[in-house]
Amino acid sequence: MLEIECTRYRVQQGKSEKVTEWLKFLNDNMKDVLVTLEGEKMYVETIFREVWNNEEYLYWYAVQGKGGNAVEESTHWIDKKHLDYWDECIDPTFIPVNLSTEVVMIPEKIKRNMI
């Protein structure tokens, strides 16, 4: 069984440069990022960025298997740094918006390899 979600988070005012640093950090350390995804049963994770009405947002798109480890429970250094950026950049007063999944298009041969 797969969990598929896309969630919008608002960036705190004045943290755009820090978000740029955060996303660069993830891209620059992708080898370690990918190692941590296995324990989370995270098959696909993508971060999108948008500025709309003078507000900045990050969107997390994820395809994940059931029963994976939560990133908050990880002891890996990359996850700890990732969560530090999260705490500094994501607006805690904004209620995250989960977009509705309407259509999932994953060929069966690929889905079989995910689960």
Biopython code that builds the backbone (N, CA, C, O; Angstrom):
import numpy as np
from Bio.PDB.StructureBuilder import StructureBuilder

atoms = [
    (1, "MET", "N", (0.834, -1.183, 0.000)),
    (1, "MET", "CA", (0.000, 0.000, 0.000)),
    (1, "MET", "C", (0.882, 1.251, 0.000)),
    (1, "MET", "O", (1.870, 1.327, 0.731)),
    (2, "LEU", "N", (0.521, 2.200, -0.805)),
    (2, "LEU", "CA", (1.277, 3.444, -0.909)),
    (2, "LEU", "C", (0.495, 4.608, -0.324)),
    (2, "LEU", "O", (-0.726, 4.683, -0.458)),
    (3, "GLU", "N", (1.201, 5.499, 0.313)),
    (3, "GLU", "CA", (0.643, 6.767, 0.751)),
    (3, "GLU", "C", (1.195, 7.832, -0.196)),
    (3, "GLU", "O", (2.408, 7.956, -0.363)),
    (4, "ILE", "N", (0.304, 8.587, -0.806)),
    (4, "ILE", "CA", (0.727, 9.617, -1.751)),
    (4, "ILE", "C", (0.144, 10.935, -1.285)),
    (4, "ILE", "O", (-1.065, 11.056, -1.090)),
    (5, "GLU", "N", (1.008, 11.923, -1.109)),
    (5, "GLU", "CA", (0.523, 13.201, -0.614)),
    (5, "GLU", "C", (1.312, 14.369, -1.180)),
    (5, "GLU", "O", (2.462, 14.239, -1.600)),
    (6, "CYS", "N", (0.650, 15.505, -1.172)),
    (6, "CYS", "CA", (1.277, 16.774, -1.520)),
    (6, "CYS", "C", (0.767, 17.789, -0.502)),
    (6, "CYS", "O", (-0.438, 18.015, -0.393)),
    (7, "THR", "N", (1.682, 18.395, 0.237)),
    (7, "THR", "CA", (1.318, 19.298, 1.322)),
    (7, "THR", "C", (2.035, 20.628, 1.144)),
    (7, "THR", "O", (3.213, 20.682, 0.791)),
    (8, "ARG", "N", (1.276, 21.717, 1.402)),
    (8, "ARG", "CA", (1.824, 23.079, 1.289)),
    (8, "ARG", "C", (2.132, 23.619, 2.686)),
    (8, "ARG", "O", (1.314, 23.530, 3.601)),
    (9, "TYR", "N", (3.334, 24.179, 2.821)),
    (9, "TYR", "CA", (3.779, 24.818, 4.053)),
    (9, "TYR", "C", (4.202, 26.250, 3.727)),
    (9, "TYR", "O", (4.785, 26.503, 2.672)),
    (10, "ARG", "N", (3.914, 27.173, 4.619)),
    (10, "ARG", "CA", (4.332, 28.560, 4.396)),
    (10, "ARG", "C", (5.691, 28.803, 5.047)),
    (10, "ARG", "O", (5.967, 28.346, 6.156)),
    (11, "VAL", "N", (6.518, 29.527, 4.327)),
    (11, "VAL", "CA", (7.835, 29.920, 4.819)),
    (11, "VAL", "C", (7.666, 31.177, 5.670)),
    (11, "VAL", "O", (6.883, 32.062, 5.327)),
    (12, "GLN", "N", (8.394, 31.252, 6.768)),
    (12, "GLN", "CA", (8.366, 32.434, 7.613)),
    (12, "GLN", "C", (8.919, 33.639, 6.845)),
    (12, "GLN", "O", (9.847, 33.511, 6.047)),
    (13, "GLN", "N", (8.336, 34.796, 7.100)),
    (13, "GLN", "CA", (8.816, 36.032, 6.476)),
    (13, "GLN", "C", (10.297, 36.215, 6.780)),
    (13, "GLN", "O", (10.747, 35.977, 7.901)),
    (14, "GLY", "N", (11.047, 36.642, 5.770)),
    (14, "GLY", "CA", (12.467, 36.918, 5.943)),
    (14, "GLY", "C", (13.365, 35.698, 5.897)),
    (14, "GLY", "O", (14.565, 35.819, 6.143)),
    (15, "LYS", "N", (12.827, 34.527, 5.592)),
    (15, "LYS", "CA", (13.627, 33.294, 5.598)),
    (15, "LYS", "C", (13.907, 32.742, 4.203)),
    (15, "LYS", "O", (14.364, 31.607, 4.068)),
    (16, "SER", "N", (13.637, 33.530, 3.173)),
    (16, "SER", "CA", (13.826, 33.051, 1.807)),
    (16, "SER", "C", (15.270, 32.653, 1.523)),
    (16, "SER", "O", (15.512, 31.619, 0.901)),
    (17, "GLU", "N", (16.228, 33.453, 1.966)),
    (17, "GLU", "CA", (17.638, 33.110, 1.743)),
    (17, "GLU", "C", (18.007, 31.834, 2.482)),
    (17, "GLU", "O", (18.781, 31.023, 1.974)),
    (18, "LYS", "N", (17.461, 31.651, 3.674)),
    (18, "LYS", "CA", (17.732, 30.437, 4.443)),
    (18, "LYS", "C", (17.126, 29.222, 3.748)),
    (18, "LYS", "O", (17.712, 28.140, 3.772)),
    (19, "VAL", "N", (15.951, 29.391, 3.126)),
    (19, "VAL", "CA", (15.343, 28.298, 2.358)),
    (19, "VAL", "C", (16.241, 27.930, 1.181)),
    (19, "VAL", "O", (16.444, 26.750, 0.894)),
    (20, "THR", "N", (16.775, 28.934, 0.506)),
    (20, "THR", "CA", (17.705, 28.669, -0.603)),
    (20, "THR", "C", (18.895, 27.848, -0.103)),
    (20, "THR", "O", (19.317, 26.892, -0.754)),
    (21, "GLU", "N", (19.429, 28.229, 1.051)),
    (21, "GLU", "CA", (20.548, 27.491, 1.658)),
    (21, "GLU", "C", (20.130, 26.055, 1.979)),
    (21, "GLU", "O", (20.887, 25.118, 1.726)),
    (22, "TRP", "N", (18.927, 25.879, 2.533)),
    (22, "TRP", "CA", (18.398, 24.577, 2.907)),
    (22, "TRP", "C", (18.277, 23.657, 1.696)),
    (22, "TRP", "O", (18.736, 22.515, 1.724)),
    (23, "LEU", "N", (17.662, 24.161, 0.641)),
    (23, "LEU", "CA", (17.467, 23.341, -0.555)),
    (23, "LEU", "C", (18.806, 23.007, -1.220)),
    (23, "LEU", "O", (18.984, 21.911, -1.752)),
    (24, "LYS", "N", (19.735, 23.947, -1.187)),
    (24, "LYS", "CA", (21.088, 23.683, -1.705)),
    (24, "LYS", "C", (21.761, 22.600, -0.861)),
    (24, "LYS", "O", (22.414, 21.705, -1.398)),
    (25, "PHE", "N", (21.600, 22.686, 0.454)),
    (25, "PHE", "CA", (22.161, 21.681, 1.356)),
    (25, "PHE", "C", (21.649, 20.281, 1.002)),
    (25, "PHE", "O", (22.426, 19.328, 0.935)),
    (26, "LEU", "N", (20.339, 20.166, 0.778)),
    (26, "LEU", "CA", (19.772, 18.861, 0.417)),
    (26, "LEU", "C", (20.325, 18.375, -0.920)),
    (26, "LEU", "O", (20.707, 17.212, -1.044)),
    (27, "ASN", "N", (20.370, 19.247, -1.911)),
    (27, "ASN", "CA", (20.909, 18.867, -3.219)),
    (27, "ASN", "C", (22.389, 18.508, -3.146)),
    (27, "ASN", "O", (22.828, 17.553, -3.788)),
    (28, "ASP", "N", (23.157, 19.265, -2.371)),
    (28, "ASP", "CA", (24.597, 19.012, -2.258)),
    (28, "ASP", "C", (24.909, 17.731, -1.495)),
    (28, "ASP", "O", (25.994, 17.170, -1.651)),
    (29, "ASN", "N", (23.982, 17.263, -0.679)),
    (29, "ASN", "CA", (24.195, 16.064, 0.147)),
    (29, "ASN", "C", (23.236, 14.938, -0.229)),
    (29, "ASN", "O", (22.824, 14.148, 0.621)),
    (30, "MET", "N", (22.889, 14.877, -1.500)),
    (30, "MET", "CA", (21.870, 13.931, -1.952)),
    (30, "MET", "C", (22.219, 12.477, -1.641)),
    (30, "MET", "O", (21.324, 11.683, -1.354)),
    (31, "LYS", "N", (23.484, 12.119, -1.691)),
    (31, "LYS", "CA", (23.867, 10.737, -1.393)),
    (31, "LYS", "C", (23.395, 10.348, 0.009)),
    (31, "LYS", "O", (22.825, 9.272, 0.185)),
    (32, "ASP", "N", (23.619, 11.193, 0.993)),
    (32, "ASP", "CA", (23.180, 10.916, 2.362)),
    (32, "ASP", "C", (21.673, 11.040, 2.504)),
    (32, "ASP", "O", (21.061, 10.278, 3.253)),
    (33, "VAL", "N", (21.067, 11.983, 1.801)),
    (33, "VAL", "CA", (19.606, 12.124, 1.827)),
    (33, "VAL", "C", (18.960, 10.827, 1.369)),
    (33, "VAL", "O", (18.033, 10.332, 2.011)),
    (34, "LEU", "N", (19.437, 10.280, 0.276)),
    (34, "LEU", "CA", (18.845, 9.053, -0.270)),
    (34, "LEU", "C", (18.980, 7.871, 0.669)),
    (34, "LEU", "O", (18.106, 7.005, 0.703)),
    (35, "VAL", "N", (20.062, 7.821, 1.432)),
    (35, "VAL", "CA", (20.249, 6.745, 2.412)),
    (35, "VAL", "C", (19.140, 6.794, 3.453)),
    (35, "VAL", "O", (18.615, 5.751, 3.846)),
    (36, "THR", "N", (18.777, 7.986, 3.904)),
    (36, "THR", "CA", (17.770, 8.101, 4.964)),
    (36, "THR", "C", (16.365, 7.766, 4.466)),
    (36, "THR", "O", (15.509, 7.366, 5.255)),
    (37, "LEU", "N", (16.123, 7.924, 3.167)),
    (37, "LEU", "CA", (14.793, 7.660, 2.632)),
    (37, "LEU", "C", (14.407, 6.189, 2.731)),
    (37, "LEU", "O", (13.226, 5.867, 2.860)),
    (38, "GLU", "N", (15.382, 5.302, 2.673)),
    (38, "GLU", "CA", (15.082, 3.862, 2.736)),
    (38, "GLU", "C", (14.365, 3.487, 4.022)),
    (38, "GLU", "O", (13.367, 2.766, 3.982)),
    (39, "GLY", "N", (14.853, 3.961, 5.161)),
    (39, "GLY", "CA", (14.224, 3.644, 6.442)),
    (39, "GLY", "C", (12.831, 4.240, 6.584)),
    (39, "GLY", "O", (11.994, 3.723, 7.324)),
    (40, "GLU", "N", (12.594, 5.331, 5.866)),
    (40, "GLU", "CA", (11.283, 5.976, 5.888)),
    (40, "GLU", "C", (10.302, 5.316, 4.912)),
    (40, "GLU", "O", (9.124, 5.668, 4.869)),
    (41, "LYS", "N", (10.806, 4.357, 4.132)),
    (41, "LYS", "CA", (10.036, 3.773, 3.035)),
    (41, "LYS", "C", (9.519, 4.860, 2.102)),
    (41, "LYS", "O", (8.408, 4.788, 1.576)),
    (42, "MET", "N", (10.367, 5.871, 1.918)),
    (42, "MET", "CA", (10.043, 6.998, 1.051)),
    (42, "MET", "C", (10.585, 6.674, -0.346)),
    (42, "MET", "O", (11.795, 6.622, -0.564)),
    (43, "TYR", "N", (9.660, 6.459, -1.281)),
    (43, "TYR", "CA", (10.052, 6.067, -2.626)),
    (43, "TYR", "C", (10.302, 7.274, -3.513)),
    (43, "TYR", "O", (11.187, 7.248, -4.368)),
    (44, "VAL", "N", (9.532, 8.323, -3.315)),
    (44, "VAL", "CA", (9.704, 9.570, -4.065)),
    (44, "VAL", "C", (9.423, 10.713, -3.095)),
    (44, "VAL", "O", (8.407, 10.707, -2.400)),
    (45, "GLU", "N", (10.308, 11.677, -3.048)),
    (45, "GLU", "CA", (10.051, 12.884, -2.272)),
    (45, "GLU", "C", (10.578, 14.057, -3.079)),
    (45, "GLU", "O", (11.736, 14.076, -3.494)),
    (46, "THR", "N", (9.723, 15.019, -3.290)),
    (46, "THR", "CA", (10.066, 16.177, -4.104)),
    (46, "THR", "C", (9.601, 17.424, -3.380)),
    (46, "THR", "O", (8.508, 17.448, -2.813)),
    (47, "ILE", "N", (10.431, 18.465, -3.396)),
    (47, "ILE", "CA", (10.070, 19.736, -2.782)),
    (47, "ILE", "C", (9.913, 20.764, -3.900)),
    (47, "ILE", "O", (10.810, 20.947, -4.724)),
    (48, "PHE", "N", (8.771, 21.423, -3.914)),
    (48, "PHE", "CA", (8.497, 22.501, -4.854)),
    (48, "PHE", "C", (8.487, 23.816, -4.082)),
    (48, "PHE", "O", (8.202, 23.843, -2.884)),
    (49, "ARG", "N", (8.798, 24.894, -4.776)),
    (49, "ARG", "CA", (8.860, 26.220, -4.157)),
    (49, "ARG", "C", (8.011, 27.184, -4.959)),
    (49, "ARG", "O", (8.014, 27.154, -6.190)),
    (50, "GLU", "N", (7.270, 28.055, -4.245)),
    (50, "GLU", "CA", (6.398, 29.017, -4.924)),
    (50, "GLU", "C", (6.315, 30.299, -4.098)),
    (50, "GLU", "O", (6.279, 30.263, -2.868)),
    (51, "VAL", "N", (6.285, 31.431, -4.801)),
    (51, "VAL", "CA", (5.941, 32.702, -4.177)),
    (51, "VAL", "C", (4.625, 33.133, -4.797)),
    (51, "VAL", "O", (4.498, 33.242, -6.016)),
    (52, "TRP", "N", (3.636, 33.377, -3.924)),
    (52, "TRP", "CA", (2.298, 33.756, -4.384)),
    (52, "TRP", "C", (1.744, 34.793, -3.421)),
    (52, "TRP", "O", (1.755, 34.588, -2.207)),
    (53, "ASN", "N", (1.260, 35.903, -3.958)),
    (53, "ASN", "CA", (0.741, 37.006, -3.136)),
    (53, "ASN", "C", (1.738, 37.443, -2.061)),
    (53, "ASN", "O", (1.372, 37.672, -0.908)),
    (54, "ASN", "N", (2.993, 37.551, -2.461)),
    (54, "ASN", "CA", (4.080, 37.978, -1.568)),
    (54, "ASN", "C", (4.327, 37.035, -0.393)),
    (54, "ASN", "O", (4.952, 37.427, 0.592)),
    (55, "GLU", "N", (3.853, 35.818, -0.485)),
    (55, "GLU", "CA", (4.121, 34.789, 0.523)),
    (55, "GLU", "C", (4.869, 33.652, -0.163)),
    (55, "GLU", "O", (4.585, 33.314, -1.312)),
    (56, "GLU", "N", (5.821, 33.071, 0.544)),
    (56, "GLU", "CA", (6.577, 31.953, -0.016)),
    (56, "GLU", "C", (6.079, 30.646, 0.588)),
    (56, "GLU", "O", (5.791, 30.559, 1.782)),
    (57, "TYR", "N", (5.987, 29.632, -0.268)),
    (57, "TYR", "CA", (5.494, 28.324, 0.150)),
    (57, "TYR", "C", (6.426, 27.234, -0.352)),
    (57, "TYR", "O", (7.052, 27.365, -1.403)),
    (58, "LEU", "N", (6.505, 26.166, 0.412)),
    (58, "LEU", "CA", (7.161, 24.939, -0.023)),
    (58, "LEU", "C", (6.097, 23.852, -0.053)),
    (58, "LEU", "O", (5.255, 23.755, 0.840)),
    (59, "TYR", "N", (6.155, 23.041, -1.094)),
    (59, "TYR", "CA", (5.233, 21.922, -1.252)),
    (59, "TYR", "C", (6.046, 20.636, -1.200)),
    (59, "TYR", "O", (7.058, 20.501, -1.887)),
    (60, "TRP", "N", (5.596, 19.695, -0.380)),
    (60, "TRP", "CA", (6.225, 18.386, -0.311)),
    (60, "TRP", "C", (5.321, 17.393, -1.022)),
    (60, "TRP", "O", (4.159, 17.218, -0.658)),
    (61, "TYR", "N", (5.873, 16.746, -2.043)),
    (61, "TYR", "CA", (5.168, 15.665, -2.735)),
    (61, "TYR", "C", (5.878, 14.382, -2.347)),
    (61, "TYR", "O", (7.099, 14.280, -2.463)),
    (62, "ALA", "N", (5.108, 13.397, -1.884)),
    (62, "ALA", "CA", (5.731, 12.168, -1.416)),
    (62, "ALA", "C", (4.936, 10.946, -1.830)),
    (62, "ALA", "O", (3.705, 10.948, -1.831)),
    (63, "VAL", "N", (5.673, 9.899, -2.183)),
    (63, "VAL", "CA", (5.121, 8.570, -2.397)),
    (63, "VAL", "C", (5.882, 7.681, -1.415)),
    (63, "VAL", "O", (7.095, 7.494, -1.520)),
    (64, "GLN", "N", (5.127, 7.139, -0.455)),
    (64, "GLN", "CA", (5.751, 6.444, 0.661)),
    (64, "GLN", "C", (5.010, 5.157, 0.965)),
    (64, "GLN", "O", (3.790, 5.075, 0.823)),
    (65, "GLY", "N", (5.766, 4.156, 1.384)),
    (65, "GLY", "CA", (5.166, 2.907, 1.832)),
    (65, "GLY", "C", (4.692, 3.025, 3.265)),
    (65, "GLY", "O", (5.135, 3.905, 4.003)),
    (66, "LYS", "N", (3.810, 2.157, 3.651)),
    (66, "LYS", "CA", (3.297, 2.138, 5.035)),
    (66, "LYS", "C", (4.371, 1.616, 5.987)),
    (66, "LYS", "O", (5.170, 0.748, 5.634)),
    (67, "GLY", "N", (4.373, 2.159, 7.190)),
    (67, "GLY", "CA", (5.229, 1.636, 8.245)),
    (67, "GLY", "C", (6.658, 2.127, 8.248)),
    (67, "GLY", "O", (7.504, 1.546, 8.929)),
    (68, "GLY", "N", (6.953, 3.184, 7.504)),
    (68, "GLY", "CA", (8.311, 3.719, 7.501)),
    (68, "GLY", "C", (8.612, 4.507, 8.765)),
    (68, "GLY", "O", (7.704, 4.902, 9.496)),
    (69, "ASN", "N", (9.889, 4.731, 9.011)),
    (69, "ASN", "CA", (10.309, 5.524, 10.159)),
    (69, "ASN", "C", (10.010, 7.005, 9.915)),
    (69, "ASN", "O", (10.123, 7.490, 8.789)),
    (70, "ALA", "N", (9.633, 7.705, 10.962)),
    (70, "ALA", "CA", (9.405, 9.152, 10.868)),
    (70, "ALA", "C", (10.743, 9.868, 10.871)),
    (70, "ALA", "O", (11.653, 9.488, 11.608)),
    (71, "VAL", "N", (10.864, 10.892, 10.060)),
    (71, "VAL", "CA", (12.106, 11.659, 9.983)),
    (71, "VAL", "C", (12.461, 12.237, 11.353)),
    (71, "VAL", "O", (13.639, 12.375, 11.681)),
    (72, "GLU", "N", (11.459, 12.570, 12.142)),
    (72, "GLU", "CA", (11.703, 13.140, 13.472)),
    (72, "GLU", "C", (12.385, 12.152, 14.420)),
    (72, "GLU", "O", (12.985, 12.560, 15.415)),
    (73, "GLU", "N", (12.295, 10.877, 14.121)),
    (73, "GLU", "CA", (12.904, 9.850, 14.968)),
    (73, "GLU", "C", (14.304, 9.460, 14.497)),
    (73, "GLU", "O", (14.986, 8.680, 15.161)),
    (74, "SER", "N", (14.725, 9.987, 13.381)),
    (74, "SER", "CA", (16.015, 9.621, 12.805)),
    (74, "SER", "C", (17.172, 10.170, 13.648)),
    (74, "SER", "O", (17.085, 11.254, 14.224)),
    (75, "THR", "N", (18.254, 9.392, 13.702)),
    (75, "THR", "CA", (19.473, 9.848, 14.366)),
    (75, "THR", "C", (20.539, 10.240, 13.346)),
    (75, "THR", "O", (21.644, 10.629, 13.725)),
    (76, "HIS", "N", (20.218, 10.141, 12.056)),
    (76, "HIS", "CA", (21.184, 10.466, 10.996)),
    (76, "HIS", "C", (21.437, 11.970, 10.973)),
    (76, "HIS", "O", (20.506, 12.763, 11.109)),
    (77, "TRP", "N", (22.688, 12.355, 10.801)),
    (77, "TRP", "CA", (23.052, 13.776, 10.831)),
    (77, "TRP", "C", (22.304, 14.597, 9.779)),
    (77, "TRP", "O", (21.963, 15.753, 10.030)),
    (78, "ILE", "N", (22.048, 14.018, 8.616)),
    (78, "ILE", "CA", (21.394, 14.782, 7.548)),
    (78, "ILE", "C", (19.958, 15.127, 7.949)),
    (78, "ILE", "O", (19.484, 16.227, 7.665)),
    (79, "ASP", "N", (19.270, 14.201, 8.602)),
    (79, "ASP", "CA", (17.901, 14.459, 9.051)),
    (79, "ASP", "C", (17.868, 15.494, 10.167)),
    (79, "ASP", "O", (16.972, 16.337, 10.208)),
    (80, "LYS", "N", (18.834, 15.431, 11.065)),
    (80, "LYS", "CA", (18.895, 16.416, 12.143)),
    (80, "LYS", "C", (19.086, 17.830, 11.582)),
    (80, "LYS", "O", (18.436, 18.774, 12.031)),
    (81, "LYS", "N", (19.973, 17.966, 10.606)),
    (81, "LYS", "CA", (20.215, 19.277, 9.973)),
    (81, "LYS", "C", (18.976, 19.715, 9.197)),
    (81, "LYS", "O", (18.599, 20.887, 9.236)),
    (82, "HIS", "N", (18.344, 18.778, 8.494)),
    (82, "HIS", "CA", (17.118, 19.053, 7.743)),
    (82, "HIS", "C", (16.037, 19.597, 8.686)),
    (82, "HIS", "O", (15.368, 20.577, 8.358)),
    (83, "LEU", "N", (15.864, 18.973, 9.842)),
    (83, "LEU", "CA", (14.858, 19.422, 10.800)),
    (83, "LEU", "C", (15.222, 20.764, 11.434)),
    (83, "LEU", "O", (14.334, 21.537, 11.795)),
    (84, "ASP", "N", (16.511, 21.044, 11.571)),
    (84, "ASP", "CA", (16.928, 22.371, 12.055)),
    (84, "ASP", "C", (16.492, 23.449, 11.060)),
    (84, "ASP", "O", (15.958, 24.486, 11.454)),
    (85, "TYR", "N", (16.724, 23.197, 9.770)),
    (85, "TYR", "CA", (16.267, 24.137, 8.740)),
    (85, "TYR", "C", (14.750, 24.275, 8.794)),
    (85, "TYR", "O", (14.216, 25.382, 8.720)),
    (86, "TRP", "N", (14.062, 23.146, 8.922)),
    (86, "TRP", "CA", (12.592, 23.154, 8.996)),
    (86, "TRP", "C", (12.125, 24.093, 10.111)),
    (86, "TRP", "O", (11.294, 24.975, 9.894)),
    (87, "ASP", "N", (12.680, 23.883, 11.307)),
    (87, "ASP", "CA", (12.275, 24.684, 12.465)),
    (87, "ASP", "C", (12.541, 26.173, 12.249)),
    (87, "ASP", "O", (11.771, 27.017, 12.708)),
    (88, "GLU", "N", (13.613, 26.488, 11.563)),
    (88, "GLU", "CA", (13.954, 27.888, 11.332)),
    (88, "GLU", "C", (13.123, 28.523, 10.221)),
    (88, "GLU", "O", (12.845, 29.721, 10.267)),
    (89, "CYS", "N", (12.720, 27.730, 9.217)),
    (89, "CYS", "CA", (12.123, 28.300, 8.008)),
    (89, "CYS", "C", (10.609, 28.157, 7.891)),
    (89, "CYS", "O", (9.957, 29.037, 7.329)),
    (90, "ILE", "N", (10.042, 27.089, 8.400)),
    (90, "ILE", "CA", (8.612, 26.830, 8.200)),
    (90, "ILE", "C", (7.802, 27.579, 9.256)),
    (90, "ILE", "O", (8.120, 27.530, 10.444)),
    (91, "ASP", "N", (6.760, 28.267, 8.815)),
    (91, "ASP", "CA", (5.910, 29.075, 9.692)),
    (91, "ASP", "C", (5.017, 28.168, 10.542)),
    (91, "ASP", "O", (4.126, 27.504, 10.012)),
    (92, "PRO", "N", (5.253, 28.136, 11.869)),
    (92, "PRO", "CA", (4.459, 27.247, 12.726)),
    (92, "PRO", "C", (3.022, 27.728, 12.941)),
    (92, "PRO", "O", (2.190, 26.976, 13.450)),
    (93, "THR", "N", (2.722, 28.972, 12.560)),
    (93, "THR", "CA", (1.359, 29.488, 12.735)),
    (93, "THR", "C", (0.454, 29.149, 11.557)),
    (93, "THR", "O", (-0.762, 29.330, 11.631)),
    (94, "PHE", "N", (1.044, 28.657, 10.475)),
    (94, "PHE", "CA", (0.288, 28.307, 9.275)),
    (94, "PHE", "C", (-0.114, 26.838, 9.343)),
    (94, "PHE", "O", (0.731, 25.968, 9.557)),
    (95, "ILE", "N", (-1.384, 26.566, 9.165)),
    (95, "ILE", "CA", (-1.853, 25.177, 9.149)),
    (95, "ILE", "C", (-1.526, 24.584, 7.777)),
    (95, "ILE", "O", (-2.017, 25.076, 6.761)),
    (96, "PRO", "N", (-0.701, 23.532, 7.736)),
    (96, "PRO", "CA", (-0.343, 22.932, 6.444)),
    (96, "PRO", "C", (-1.590, 22.515, 5.670)),
    (96, "PRO", "O", (-2.587, 22.083, 6.250)),
    (97, "VAL", "N", (-1.511, 22.655, 4.346)),
    (97, "VAL", "CA", (-2.633, 22.323, 3.478)),
    (97, "VAL", "C", (-2.294, 21.041, 2.727)),
    (97, "VAL", "O", (-1.340, 21.000, 1.950)),
    (98, "ASN", "N", (-3.086, 19.990, 2.965)),
    (98, "ASN", "CA", (-2.932, 18.735, 2.234)),
    (98, "ASN", "C", (-3.795, 18.797, 0.989)),
    (98, "ASN", "O", (-5.019, 18.879, 1.083)),
    (99, "LEU", "N", (-3.168, 18.758, -0.171)),
    (99, "LEU", "CA", (-3.914, 18.764, -1.418)),
    (99, "LEU", "C", (-4.570, 17.399, -1.604)),
    (99, "LEU", "O", (-4.033, 16.381, -1.167)),
    (100, "SER", "N", (-5.717, 17.381, -2.247)),
    (100, "SER", "CA", (-6.448, 16.131, -2.460)),
    (100, "SER", "C", (-5.828, 15.325, -3.593)),
    (100, "SER", "O", (-5.583, 15.848, -4.681)),
    (101, "THR", "N", (-5.580, 14.057, -3.328)),
    (101, "THR", "CA", (-5.107, 13.154, -4.365)),
    (101, "THR", "C", (-6.320, 12.715, -5.179)),
    (101, "THR", "O", (-7.251, 12.122, -4.634)),
    (102, "GLU", "N", (-6.315, 12.998, -6.459)),
    (102, "GLU", "CA", (-7.449, 12.688, -7.320)),
    (102, "GLU", "C", (-7.149, 11.558, -8.308)),
    (102, "GLU", "O", (-8.011, 10.724, -8.584)),
    (103, "VAL", "N", (-5.939, 11.537, -8.832)),
    (103, "VAL", "CA", (-5.558, 10.516, -9.808)),
    (103, "VAL", "C", (-4.108, 10.119, -9.516)),
    (103, "VAL", "O", (-3.250, 10.979, -9.320)),
    (104, "VAL", "N", (-3.847, 8.832, -9.488)),
    (104, "VAL", "CA", (-2.494, 8.322, -9.296)),
    (104, "VAL", "C", (-2.122, 7.531, -10.545)),
    (104, "VAL", "O", (-2.786, 6.558, -10.901)),
    (105, "MET", "N", (-1.063, 7.958, -11.195)),
    (105, "MET", "CA", (-0.629, 7.296, -12.428)),
    (105, "MET", "C", (0.770, 6.724, -12.224)),
    (105, "MET", "O", (1.774, 7.391, -12.474)),
    (106, "ILE", "N", (0.813, 5.491, -11.771)),
    (106, "ILE", "CA", (2.072, 4.772, -11.593)),
    (106, "ILE", "C", (1.901, 3.429, -12.284)),
    (106, "ILE", "O", (1.041, 2.642, -11.891)),
    (107, "PRO", "N", (2.696, 3.153, -13.298)),
    (107, "PRO", "CA", (2.590, 1.853, -13.961)),
    (107, "PRO", "C", (2.799, 0.715, -12.965)),
    (107, "PRO", "O", (3.610, 0.824, -12.045)),
    (108, "GLU", "N", (2.067, -0.365, -13.157)),
    (108, "GLU", "CA", (2.114, -1.503, -12.240)),
    (108, "GLU", "C", (3.529, -2.034, -12.063)),
    (108, "GLU", "O", (3.909, -2.382, -10.945)),
    (109, "LYS", "N", (4.319, -2.108, -13.128)),
    (109, "LYS", "CA", (5.663, -2.667, -12.994)),
    (109, "LYS", "C", (6.528, -1.790, -12.075)),
    (109, "LYS", "O", (7.425, -2.302, -11.406)),
    (110, "ILE", "N", (6.275, -0.511, -12.037)),
    (110, "ILE", "CA", (7.011, 0.372, -11.146)),
    (110, "ILE", "C", (6.444, 0.264, -9.724)),
    (110, "ILE", "O", (7.202, 0.201, -8.755)),
    (111, "LYS", "N", (5.149, 0.242, -9.606)),
    (111, "LYS", "CA", (4.508, 0.120, -8.288)),
    (111, "LYS", "C", (4.947, -1.159, -7.596)),
    (111, "LYS", "O", (5.215, -1.142, -6.394)),
    (112, "ARG", "N", (5.028, -2.267, -8.321)),
    (112, "ARG", "CA", (5.464, -3.544, -7.737)),
    (112, "ARG", "C", (6.864, -3.423, -7.142)),
    (112, "ARG", "O", (7.161, -4.045, -6.123)),
    (113, "ASN", "N", (7.714, -2.632, -7.768)),
    (113, "ASN", "CA", (9.071, -2.454, -7.259)),
    (113, "ASN", "C", (9.120, -1.518, -6.047)),
    (113, "ASN", "O", (10.102, -1.507, -5.305)),
    (114, "MET", "N", (8.064, -0.741, -5.854)),
    (114, "MET", "CA", (8.026, 0.188, -4.716)),
    (114, "MET", "C", (7.611, -0.527, -3.436)),
    (114, "MET", "O", (8.171, -0.281, -2.368)),
    (115, "ILE", "N", (6.623, -1.416, -3.550)),
    (115, "ILE", "CA", (6.084, -2.017, -2.323)),
    (115, "ILE", "C", (6.629, -3.410, -2.092)),
    (115, "ILE", "O", (6.276, -4.054, -1.104)),
]
sb = StructureBuilder()
sb.init_structure("model")
sb.init_model(0)
sb.init_chain("A")
sb.init_seg("    ")
for serial, (resi, resn, name, xyz) in enumerate(atoms, 1):
    if name == "N":
        sb.init_residue(resn, " ", resi, " ")
    sb.init_atom(name, np.array(xyz, "f"), 0.0, 1.0, " ", f" {name:<3s}", serial, name[0])
structure = sb.get_structure()
